[in-house]
Amino acid sequence: MTTTAQFLAVNIDCAEPKRLAEFYAAVFGYEIQHVEDEYAGIGDGTTSIYFQRNPEREAAVWPGPGKQFHLDVRVPDVDRAVADYLALGATKPDFQPGGENWTVLADPEGHLFCVCPTRE
């Protein structure tokens, strides 16, 4: 039988851990738990996201094969959330495969995330 693991956190490489921690803390309503030049973390007591400094990381071209992952988030009002996240420093790529249902954004360092409506 395979050993079952407990999920701890996702780590995201970035040039500026503090900046990305502040961005995602605002997006998710999480607290910033730790900040230093090389590393930062946010969480809500159950889920954590860590940001590790990697100044050589390059954002993937979207659309394209370089994308390794993306986050999906659910919100009650996609248009309002997109406006909020753009004000925080996200950008909206021209290519939007979701039509009217969801929107692809890039965080301030180019990591992609999809803003999806809550399920009814």
N, C-alpha and C positions, 0 to 999 in steps of 0.2 A: 504494500500500500504506500502511496506517495505521502510524504509529510505535508500537511496542510499549513500554509503560511498565513500570518495575519498581516494585512496591508498596513504599512507604516506611513509612507508619504511618497509623493512624486517629487523628483528633483529636476529642475529646469536650468540648463546652462544659459548664462547671460553675461553681458559686459558689466552691468550695474545692478547687483543684487538688491540693494536698498530701493532703488527706483522701481524695480519690477515687484518687489514685495509690497510697496505702497500702492501700486496700481492694482494688483490682485486682491489686496486687503480691502480696497474700496469696492471692487467688483463683487466679491463674495461676502463682504461684511465681516471678515475675519480679523482677528487681532494680530498685530505684528509681535511675534514671540521672541525673535532674535534678529539683531542686525549687526553686521560688521562689514568691512570692505570686501572680504572674500566670500561671505555667506550670509544669507538671511532666511528667515522662516516665518510663515504665517499659519494660523489654524483657528479652529473653533472648538478645540477640546476633543474632537473625534477625528477630523480630517486635517492633514497638514500638507502644505506645499513648501518646498525648500528651493532656494535660488542660489546657485553656485557660480562664482565668477569664472568666466571663460572668455577673455577678451578677444580671442581669435575666432569665436563662433560667428558664422555668417548665416543670416536669415535665408531660408529656402525661397526660391522663386515660386510664386503661386499664379496660375496652376503650374505644376511641374512635379517631376519625380523626386525632388530633394526633400519634400515634406516627410518627416519621420513620425510625427504625431500631431494631434490637435486636441483641444479641449472642447467639450460641448457643455453649454450652460442653459438652464431653463429659466425663463422670466415671464411674468404675467403680461408684459407689454413690450414686444420686440422693438418697435420703433422708438419708444421712450428709452429703453435700455441701450440701444445703439447710440442714440444721442448722448446719453450719459457717458458711455465708454469712450466715444470720440472726444468728449470734453476732457476726459482723464488722460488722453494721449494715444488712444488706439487709432488705427487707420482702417479704411474700408477699401479692400482691393476691388478693382474693376470687375473681375470675374466672380460672379455670384451664382453658383449652381443651385441654390435653394429656392429660387423663385420668390414667391411672396411668403413662404412659410418660415424661413430662417435666413439669417444673414451671417456671412463670414466676415470676421474682423481680424486684424493683426494687432497684438499688443505693442507697446512702445519699442520692443526689440525685434518685432517681426514674427513672433510665434503666433500661429493661427488659432482662432477659437470661433466656434459657431454659437450664435445667439439664437436659441430655439424657444418657441412658445411653450408654456406649461400645458400639460395634458388636461383636457377637460373631463 
